[in-house]
Amino acid sequence: MRCAIVHYHEIALKGRNREYFEERLVRNIQWMLKDLGVRRVENLRSRIRIVLPEGIPDQTIIDRLTRVFGIANFSLAHGLPLDLAHPDLGALSQAVIESLRSESFSTFRVSAKRADKRLTLTSMDVARDVGAAVCEATGKKVSLKDPDLTVYLELLSKEAYYSIKKIQGPGGMPVGVSGKVACLISGGIDSPVAAYRMMKRGCRALFVHFSGRPLVSRASEEKVRELVQLLTAHQYTSKLYVIPFGEIQRDIVASAPAPYRVVLYRRVMIRIAQELAKQEHCWGLVTGDSLGQVASQTPENLTVIEEAAELPLLRPLIGMDKLEITDQAEQIGSFAISIEPDQDCCSLFTPPHPSTKTRLEDILRIEQMFDIDALVKQGLDKAELSQFTFPQ
């Protein structure tokens, strides 16, 4: 039997809620693999077994499972029947030896894990006996500290599984266990990383993009669609709301003092995104703010912008610097998309000297010059909804 054996870490610490988290992880794995014809994904004693149909390349399975949040690591394995009372290590050893004939190595070790303690042999007994058989058959040496190759054995209730490679998963929590959040996403580097980090903590992400249209092209929108499709690979379906924001910005520019424009833009964006979040049953808003990175992200301005929100405003990048954010963007594959040139609404009508220490009383006084509710309604009325799935 060809299988993938999945291990998780953080889920195992969830006590009475553990079963719920395990069920969600199983469901997410099923969704990720359903188009490949995978039908059996089973929860077995702190492991998940995925029975793989013939003909699916190993790399395809690896590419899919490394996108599933909640997986600590996994191995592509083959299984044999196992009798708990009278385990046949000879058959297991011979299967391992056959699997190693095409491998090039000088040293090895055997790592065995016993899921069912009713097995009469301990993990160390199994590792020693199988290792001895491999030594005798191949003439290779055992190295417990720094081997060229490791043989992994998983001893379950009725089967033993062997593999020679363990692949790291993304970790985190299964998407869906932490509710839904609305992520404000631009075409830049920061906001896709912020969304990714919240998804890794188990949140489903709804995406909201503010475009400078009709005053600029759709370039930023096309970038955002690419970014959302990339992120959808971690949560399987996504919604994106695009808000044409150029006319709202033009109204603000016509009456507001130049230094306060950026903060006013952001406060209106927060209000619009919040209404969409409520419609979609989100419990919080997410932004890509990093403390002190730009004028709108000073402590004073962040405080004034947040005052416009009724829902919790989450900033998962707040303590990260640009290099750290860029490194993670490269890791998740969003960086190459984000650096493509475009016209972003945040740079539209940006004053040369924006206020960096905005006072709330000043903003509230300026907002009295506008019909804020009408501006929010204008944005909501023109919102355009797109839906994404993975795989496409």
Helices and strands as residue ranges (DSSP letters): E 2-7, G 10-13, G 15-17, H 18-33, G 34-36, E 40-44, E 47-51, H 58-65, E 73-81, H 89-99, E 107-114, H 123-138, E 141-142, E 149-155, E 159-163, E 166-168, E 180-184, H 190-200, E 204-211, H 219-232, E 237-244, H 246-255, G 258-260, H 261-279, E 284-286, G 295-297, H 299-306, E 313-314, H 322-332, H 335-338, G 345-347, H 360-367, H 372-381, E 384-389
